């Protein structure tokens, strides 16, 4: 597997941030009137306790660059392979896009609703995601790749999602983000010699923000119980599989990042799946059997189709387009077979919130 050339300019980074593929983060818009009607009165005690945590703002002093940060980053980057350099640059751009996507969405919701509970929550989450995006962008600027976030907001395509889809997708995005960051952080606690960039030192408190954001959407869904039963369980199943499959394929197209951290990408991904599955039992009545051999074979098959699609795109021409179409059909059929695998069912716990204890 050959890695593409590294990014060369802010324009390259912006193009990557604006790319619209099944593997890249998207910007979303939703039904603000429906968001305005959300009622959290049935979980008032848990809701108010969570908002008090946001108000306490335990990370207000965390996302600050120290004088040593740039020097350490520069010294370590000189030792990277070309593949790792490209992978890490893509990781930063993807992470920036994801964090800023949340910032934009939450800010638009808070501007377009009058519901005081939702408005206050979205203001806090906008604050957090803005910090995260800005902090990542500073590391991109170390490579001369800083992204103009105002222009990104103006020019990137937006996808409309119904509120319930926002809840399912964003809950999972925040929780799997926590699982990814905390797994990396714990690995580097055990092996500090593998910390090839200083940004990883910030991951523990950073991912606790992600965890709390997920808790917010868990409470919203538990307060609207119709979202967790009936036909909506089919949507939960879809989003679980889509988020897991996207992560798996993306990580296996840039394996040098995991390997540089001393982790096999497959082992890393299934560790993240295990953590996310355990957490998501707080709100979802089903979970995927990620240990099922057919599930694991299907994940590998999706990677095969993605690699073949990339090769077909590079080939170009009529033949390349036909091959890409064949790959898309193959990937869709594989995804469909994975979707039909048996799932695990369980009752929702009385205690709605979970502590970030991994």
N, C-alpha and C positions, 0 to 999 in steps of 0.2 A: 504494500500500500504506500503510495507516494503522497506526501503532503503538498498542498498548493503553496505557492510562494507567499511569503509573509505580506501583511498589509503594509502599504508604503506611505499613505497619506490620510488626513482626516476624511477626504472624499471617499477613499476605499472603505474606511470604517463606517461612514454614513450609508454607503450603498449596502453594506452587509446588514446594518441595523434596519434598513428599509425593505430588505428582501422579504418576499412573501412566498414561503414554502411551508410544507407540512412540518418542518423541523425548526422553524424560526418563530420567536415570540411575536405575538400580534398586539395591536392596539384595539380596544373594544369601546363600543358605545352600547347603551341599553335603554330600557323603558323607564325614564325617570319618574313618571307619574305612578307606575307600579311600585317603584322603590319607595316612593313617598308614603305609600299605604301600609308599609310593613309595621307589624305590631309585635313588640317584644315584652308586653306586659306580663305574659305567662312565665317569663324567666327574669323578672325584674331584679331579683337579688343578685343573680350571677352577672347580669348585664351591668349593673351599677358597680359591682366589684371590679369588673374588667375595665370599665371606663376610668375608674380611680387609678388603676395601674398605668393606663395611658397618660393620665394627668400627672402622675409621678415622674414620668419621662426619665427612666433610669439610664437611658443612653444619650442624654443631652450632651455629654462631654466625650462621647466615645469616638465619633467619626471625625477625628482630627489627625492630620498628618504631622508626625514628629519630624524634627530636623534630620534624624537618621534614616527616615523612610526612603527618601529618594536615593541616597548614597547606597543603601543596602540593595535596593531594587536594581540600580545600575550595575553594581558589582556582581550580583547573582546572574543578571541577564546575560552578561558576557560569557557565561559558561553554558548557556542553553544550546541544544541542537536546533537546526532549522525547523524540524517538525514540532518541537516543543514550543518554540517561539510562535509559530503560526497557531497552534492549538490554544495557547494561552491568550493570544490576541483575540481569537474567536470566542473563547470563554468569556473574556471581559466584555466584548461587544454584545454577546448574547445576554449576559447577566445585566449589563446596563439597559438593554432594550426591555428586558423583562421587568426590572425594577421601575423604569420610567413608565412603562405601560401601566403598572399599578398606580403610580403617581398621577398620571393623566386621568385614568378612569375614576379613581377615588375623588380627585379634585372636581371633575365634571359632575359626579353625583352630588357632592356636597353643595355645589353651586346651584343645582337644579331641583333640590328638595327643600321642603320646609319642616319635615318631620325632625324634631329636635334630637331624638336618639340617633337617627341615621346620619344627620348632618354633623353631629359632634364626632361620631365614630370616624366618618370619612375624612374629617379635618385632621384627626390624629394620624390616620394611616397615610394620608398624603404627606404629612410632615416626615414620617419615617421613611417612606419610599423616596422622597426627595433627597434625604440625606444619603441613602444607599446609592442612588444613581450618581449623585455628585461625587461621592467618594470613589466609585469605580471610574468615573470619567477622569479624575485626577491621575489615576494609574494609567489610563489610556494616553493622557497627555505626556507622560514620561516617554512614550514611544512616538510622540508627535502625532497621535491618532485621536485627539479629543474630538468628541462629537458635539455639534451644535444642537442642543436639546430643543431649543425653541423652534428651529427649522425642522427637526425630526417630528415634533408634534404637529407642525403645519403640513408636512408633506407625506408622512407615512399613511398608508391606507388603513381604514378602520373597519372592523368587523362588528356587525350588530348581533348581540346575544340577548335573548330574553333574560330577565333577572335570575330565574332558576338556573340557567346555564352558567351565568356569571358566578353564582354561588358554588355550584359543583366544581367548575373549572378553577376558580380562584382559590377556593378552599384547598384543593389538591395541589395547586401550584405553590401555595404558601407552605403547606406541610411537607411536600417533597423537597422544597427548597431548604427547609429546616433539616430534613434528614440528610440531604447531600452535604450541607455545610458542616453539620455536627460530625458526620462520619469522617470528613476530611480533617476537621479539627482534632478529633480523637486520635486519628492516625499520626498526625504530626506531633501530638503530645508524646506518643510512644517513640517517634522517630524524628526528632527535631532536625537532624542532619538532612532530612529530605525536604525541608521547607525552602523551596526555591524562589519564593517571593514573600515580602513582608505582609502583604494583604491578608494572608492566612492567619496572622495573629489576631485579627479582628473578628474571626468567624464565629466564635462562641456567643458573644453578646449580640452580634449581628443576627445570627439565626434565631435567637430568642425573640427578636422583633417579628421575624417571619412566623414563628410559632404562635405568637399572640394574634397576629392577623388571621391566621387560620382559625384560632379559637373564636374570633369575632363572627366569622361566617358559620362556624358550627352552631353558635348560639342562635343566629338568625334562622338557620334551618330547623333547629329543634323547636323554635318558637312558631314555625309554620309547618306542622307535622305532615301536612298533605304532600310536601316536597319529598318525603322519605318513604312513601308507600305507593302501592298501585303501579300504574304504568311508569311513574317517575323512577322506580327502581331500575327500569331498563336504561334510562338515561344515566343514572349513577354508574351502572355497569359499563356503559359506553365511555364515560369520561375517565373512569379508573383505568380501563384498558388503553385509551388514547394517550393519557399522560404517561403511563408506564412505557408503552411502546415508543413514544417520541423520545423519551429519555434514553432508552436502551439503544435505539438506532443512532441517535446523535452522539452518544458516548463512544459507540463502536466505530464511528467515522473519524474520531479524533482520539485514539487510544493512548497517544503519547502523554496526554495530561495525567490520566490515572496512573500510568506506569511510572511517570516521574515522581509521583507521590508514593510509590512503593506498593501500589494496589493493582491487582488484575481488574480490568474494566468490568468483566462479567461478575466477579465476586463483589466488587464495589456496588454495582447496580442492584444485585439481589439483596445486599445488606440494606440499601436504601429502600427497596421495595418492602422488606420485612418491617422496617421502622415505620414507614408510611402506612402500611396495612394495620399495624398494631395501633397507631394513633387514630386512624380513620374509623375504627370501630366505635368511637365516641358518638358518631353521627350517622354513619352509613349502616344499613341493616345487612349488607352483604360485603364480602371481600373476595378478591381473586385468589385462586390457588396457584401462586407463583412457583411452587415446587413441583407442580404437575409436569411430567416429562413432555407432554404435548405442548404445554405453555412454553417451556424452555426451547423446544424445537421450533415453535412458531416465531419466537423472538429472533432466533438465528436466521430463520427464513426471511423475516422482514429486513434484516441487515443485508442478506444476499440481494434482495430486490432493490434496495437503496444503492448498493454498490454498482449493480448492473445499470440502474437508471443514471447514475453519475457518469458511467462510462459511455452510455448512449448519448447523453447530453454533450459530452466532450467530442464525440464522433461527429455530431451534427448532421445536416442534410436530411433527406427523406427517410433514409434507413435509420438514422439516429432517432428521428421522431417516432417512427413505427416501433422501434425497440423501447423507447420511453413509454409508449402507450401500453405495450405488453407488460412492462414492469409495473405500471400503475394497476393494471388488472390483477397481476399476480399478487401484489401487495394487498389489494382490496380483498381478494379471496382469502389470503392468509389471515388478515385481520378478522374477516367474517368467521372463519373457523375458530379463532381464539375467542371471539365474542360468545360463541355457542358452547364453550366449555362450561362444565358445572362450576358454580360458585359456592362459597361458604356463606351460610346464613346465620345470623345471631341476633339476639335481642339487644336493644339499645340500653346502655347503663343508666341508672338513676342519676349518677354524678356526671354532669355534662362536660365539665372541663378536665383537662389532662395537664399534668406538669411536664415541662421539658426536661426529662430525666435521663436522656440517652447520652 
